[in-house]
Every structure is written in structure tokens, then in C-alpha cells.
Amino acid sequence: MTTTPHIAVLGAGYTGVATAKLLAKRTGATVTVINNRDRFVERMRNHQLASGQQVRHMPLRDLFKGTGIRLIIDQVMRIDADERQVALASGAEPVRYDLLVYALGSHADLDAVSGAAEHAHAVAVAEQAERLRDQMRTASTVAVVGAGPTGLETVTALAETYPDRSVRLVTSGGLGDTLSERGREHLHRALDRLGIQVLEHAKVTKIDTDGLLLEDGKHVTADAVAWTAGFTVPKLAHEAGLAVDDRGRMLVDGTLRSLSHPDVYGIGDAAAAHTQDGHVLRMGCGPGGLAAACAFHAITNRLAGRIPKPLRVTTDALCISLGERDGILQPTDLDGSPRGKVHTGRPVAMIKKAVLRATGWYNLRYPTLAVVAARQG
Ligand SMILES: Cc1cc2nc3c(=O)[nH]c(=O)nc-3n(C[C@H](O)[C@H](O)[C@H](O)COP(=O)(O)OP(=O)(O)OC[C@H]3O[C@@H](n4cnc5c(N)ncnc54)[C@H](O)[C@@H]3O)c2cc1C
């Protein structure tokens, strides 16, 4: 490695921005960030965007001002792990690196069901959430597919904003399957209060212009369809020959370093980080923030000739808003099973607002919270 290493960070989402800023500030390395949009997208607010709330996407140039980080707005097309360089869609000179941080996040899996790509709006993608918002101006019936945290936040935000519309939630599982009994009961009451029609154990097989077709042959009418069922990750790591799991997430060790390529680190949704106990972190901003901080520690330590300690995470939690004034905070084990006391109601809605401010504002400017929170064992 050269005396002043060059670190390329791919992706300027929640984890990429924080890691790039920490590395630029606290190591002697030069840092380049490559992202395909010129703005930071607060994905955790996409359901708010879809329901017509104002969400400001900050210009990345402003976020990186004064940091010395070189920002390239371009689509990463290919990683050449042997040559240590990254090819860009614009055809510009490939970006060479000494160390690579892979933080390309995830997106909706619209290939999972026939017609989804043409007729559904993926809430995971800001531009599609905006299209859903536009379609909601005239739609009288909307169906949200998927009852994970994103689906629940989306369906409750839409039902609260449009009390005069018919709002449906379609899920292949049972409602609140991953919550404790108390959490599940609260969820049922909240959806009932908002007038949401829930179709459980209903597998969608096709989406067309006027709604959804279910596996049992039933047709569910909808003028607009919001897709929140299933996320997938970019294929670049796999195509570059880096070790990935069966979902294409980069396989990394406890220090977030690629299992196959020691000069590559993977963080956030696009990487499958293993804790000391062998658990894989779920896709999510919370675990991603800890992983990003741990990668920062690991890179800093290795550059200084020290041996880094692996990430140590023992618990997790789901914090789900159910509209503006309600929510569920469910502590979980790392495998997602509920543990401890579930919290509900207005205090949780306030906690969720604070989480959104911390992740989408504070941590981008002063990415120190996660560094403190990331315990290493
Ligand atoms: C509505 C909603 C609510 C959510 N709520 C929560 C929550 O409450 N708690 C929680 O923990 N998680 C939540 N999540 C999940 C959370 O948003 C993700 O886990 C988080 O965004 C992952 O961060 P990341 O840095 O890995 O990726 P991202 O934030 O997705 O960033 C990836 C970046 O890479 C860029 N990119 C992708 N491909 C390329 C390419 N080829 N070339 C250049 N740039 C590229 C993207 O444009 C993006 O800027 C929510 C998600 C949604 C959609």
C-alpha cells in the first residue's frame, strides 16, 4: 500500500456517508465517494414521502463540504478486484483504490412477482415512493404488499393521510408474526383504528393495472400498489468474484472485511456481517450504523499497524411507526425473535422521530454516535 492510502467508498447512503466522513477526518487517507445520485436519500422516510409529507434530500456536496472528500456522481458499473479499480457508467477514468468500502445498500426485488416492475411502486426507492405519492392523488383504493416494518409504516402513513380511501395490506404471512403477543395485539388494534383491511396468508402471484392476483385465484382491486415485500442487493460484489452469500450480500468477517479480498470492506444492507457469535446482522439502519463504525475502527487500526477487534452486538430492536402518533418498539434477539417488553403508543412515535433525526441529520454531520455505540469484543 502507498504511504497515503486512497480509500474509495461506493455508495453515499446512511453507512457510506458516515464511514467516509470518519475516515477522512481521523485517518491520513484520501477518500473518494462514488454515488449515483447527487443527494442523500433518507430512505427511512420513504413512506412519509409516499404519503405526501415534505422530505428534504440533502445535496451530498453540502454534506461533504470541508471534509476533503472527493465526490463523484456516477453509477458504479464494475469492480475489478485484481486491478483494484472501479469502472463508472459515464466512461470516465476508472477509480483506483488501495482500500474499498462497499456500501451500495439494497433495493426492492421487483422481479419476484410478474407485473410488479410495471405496475407496483417500490417504497424502498425514493423516486418510486414519489410516483406512489403522485398516484395517490387520484387513487381511491391502494394495496400495500408486505407487512414487514416498511409495509407497516407505509400502510399506516397512507391510511392516516387518506382516511377517505380504501387501504389494504396484503401479506403472505400472519400480521405481526415477528412481534410478541402484546405487540401483535397492539398492531391489530392500530390497523383496525385506521380502517385498514388486512389480507393475511395471501400470496401475491401477479400485479396488473387494476390490482393483484393471489395464489388462491382471488383478485384484489387496487388503483395503486405499493411494493414492500423483499429486498435485494446490487450484484457488483458477486460479479467481481468477491465472496457473497446466497442473497448476493458480501460475506465479511467481524471487522467487516471481505472474506475473500482483504482490501475490501462491506457495510450496510449490501454486506452480511457476522458477529462473534456467528449471527448475521439484519438489513437495517441500526445494525448498518454499528457495522459502519466497526469498519472505521478496523481500517484505522490496521492502517496504524494494530489488530482490530471484531464487532460485538448482542441485541437488536424494531422501532416501527404506525402513523404520526403511534408505534411499536420491539426488542429482539439477533435472529429477530422478540424478547423483553414491547413498548407502544405515542412515546414510541416520538422515539422513532428522534431516531429519524439522529440517523438522517445528526449522524450524517457528526458521525460519532455509532462509533461510541459500536462495542467491540
Ligand atoms: C420506508 C423505509 C423505512 C425504513 N425504516 C427503517 C428503520 O426504522 N430502522 C432501520 O434500521 N432500517 C430502516 N429501513 C432500512 C434502511 O433504510 C436501510 O437499512 C439503510 O438505508 C441501509 O443503508 P446503506 O448505507 O446500506 O444503503 P443506502 O442507504 O440504501 O445507500 C446506498 C447508496 O448507494 C447508492 N448506489 C446503489 N447502487 C449504486 C451504484 N451502482 N453506483 C453508485 N451508487 C449506487 C444509492 O443511490 C444509495 O445512495 C427502512 C427502509 C425503508 C425503505
The ligand as a MOL file (V3000), in Angstrom:
LIG
                    3D

  0  0  0     0  0            999 V3000
M  V30 BEGIN CTAB
M  V30 COUNTS 53 58 0 0 0
M  V30 BEGIN ATOM
M  V30 1 C -39.5770 3.1880 4.3220 0
M  V30 2 C -38.3660 2.5830 4.9860 0
M  V30 3 C -38.2460 2.6420 6.3760 0
M  V30 4 C -37.1260 2.1060 6.9970 0
M  V30 5 N -37.0540 2.1820 8.3510 0
M  V30 6 C -36.0200 1.6130 8.9800 0
M  V30 7 C -35.9360 1.6490 10.4100 0
M  V30 8 O -36.8060 2.1590 11.0790 0
M  V30 9 N -34.8500 1.0990 11.0080 0
M  V30 10 C -33.8620 0.5070 10.2870 0
M  V30 11 O -32.8860 0.0140 10.8870 0
M  V30 12 N -33.8930 0.4600 8.9300 0
M  V30 13 C -34.9510 1.0020 8.2650 0
M  V30 14 N -35.0040 0.9560 6.9010 0
M  V30 15 C -33.8940 0.3170 6.1740 0
M  V30 16 C -32.7710 1.3360 5.9340 0
M  V30 17 O -33.2460 2.4060 5.1640 0
M  V30 18 C -31.6260 0.6510 5.2140 0
M  V30 19 O -31.2070 -0.4310 6.0180 0
M  V30 20 C -30.4660 1.6300 5.0050 0
M  V30 21 O -30.8390 2.5910 4.0540 0
M  V30 22 C -29.2210 0.8720 4.5210 0
M  V30 23 O -28.1600 1.7870 4.4570 0
M  V30 24 P -26.9950 1.5610 3.4130 0
M  V30 25 O -25.9960 2.6380 3.6640 0
M  V30 26 O -26.5650 0.1650 3.4260 0
M  V30 27 O -27.6920 1.7720 1.9820 0
M  V30 28 P -28.4970 3.0430 1.3530 0
M  V30 29 O -28.9030 3.9910 2.4210 0
M  V30 30 O -29.5350 2.4200 0.5230 0
M  V30 31 O -27.4000 3.6900 0.4540 0
M  V30 32 C -26.8650 3.0670 -0.6970 0
M  V30 33 C -26.3750 4.1580 -1.6330 0
M  V30 34 O -25.7090 3.5570 -2.7350 0
M  V30 35 C -26.1350 4.1700 -3.9460 0
M  V30 36 N -25.9270 3.1920 -5.0190 0
M  V30 37 C -26.5150 1.9800 -5.1820 0
M  V30 38 N -26.0290 1.3520 -6.2690 0
M  V30 39 C -25.1040 2.1840 -6.8030 0
M  V30 40 C -24.2140 2.0790 -7.9190 0
M  V30 41 N -24.1590 1.0090 -8.7120 0
M  V30 42 N -23.3910 3.1280 -8.1740 0
M  V30 43 C -23.3920 4.2250 -7.3860 0
M  V30 44 N -24.1850 4.3620 -6.3100 0
M  V30 45 C -25.0320 3.3500 -6.0250 0
M  V30 46 C -27.6010 4.5170 -3.6640 0
M  V30 47 O -28.0980 5.5310 -4.5100 0
M  V30 48 C -27.5030 4.9900 -2.2210 0
M  V30 49 O -27.1730 6.3570 -2.1520 0
M  V30 50 C -36.1090 1.4890 6.2390 0
M  V30 51 C -36.2120 1.4310 4.8380 0
M  V30 52 C -37.3250 1.9640 4.2190 0
M  V30 53 C -37.4230 1.8910 2.7050 0
M  V30 END ATOM
M  V30 BEGIN BOND
M  V30 1 1 1 2
M  V30 2 1 2 3
M  V30 3 2 2 52
M  V30 4 2 3 4
M  V30 5 1 4 5
M  V30 6 1 4 50
M  V30 7 2 5 6
M  V30 8 1 6 7
M  V30 9 1 6 13
M  V30 10 2 7 8
M  V30 11 1 7 9
M  V30 12 1 9 10
M  V30 13 2 10 11
M  V30 14 1 10 12
M  V30 15 2 12 13
M  V30 16 1 13 14
M  V30 17 1 14 15
M  V30 18 1 14 50
M  V30 19 1 15 16
M  V30 20 1 16 17
M  V30 21 1 16 18
M  V30 22 1 18 19
M  V30 23 1 18 20
M  V30 24 1 20 21
M  V30 25 1 20 22
M  V30 26 1 22 23
M  V30 27 1 23 24
M  V30 28 2 24 25
M  V30 29 1 24 26
M  V30 30 1 24 27
M  V30 31 1 27 28
M  V30 32 2 28 29
M  V30 33 1 28 30
M  V30 34 1 28 31
M  V30 35 1 31 32
M  V30 36 1 32 33
M  V30 37 1 33 34
M  V30 38 1 33 48
M  V30 39 1 34 35
M  V30 40 1 35 36
M  V30 41 1 35 46
M  V30 42 1 36 37
M  V30 43 1 36 45
M  V30 44 2 37 38
M  V30 45 1 38 39
M  V30 46 1 39 40
M  V30 47 2 39 45
M  V30 48 1 40 41
M  V30 49 2 40 42
M  V30 50 1 42 43
M  V30 51 2 43 44
M  V30 52 1 44 45
M  V30 53 1 46 47
M  V30 54 1 46 48
M  V30 55 1 48 49
M  V30 56 2 50 51
M  V30 57 1 51 52
M  V30 58 1 52 53
M  V30 END BOND
M  V30 END CTAB
M  END
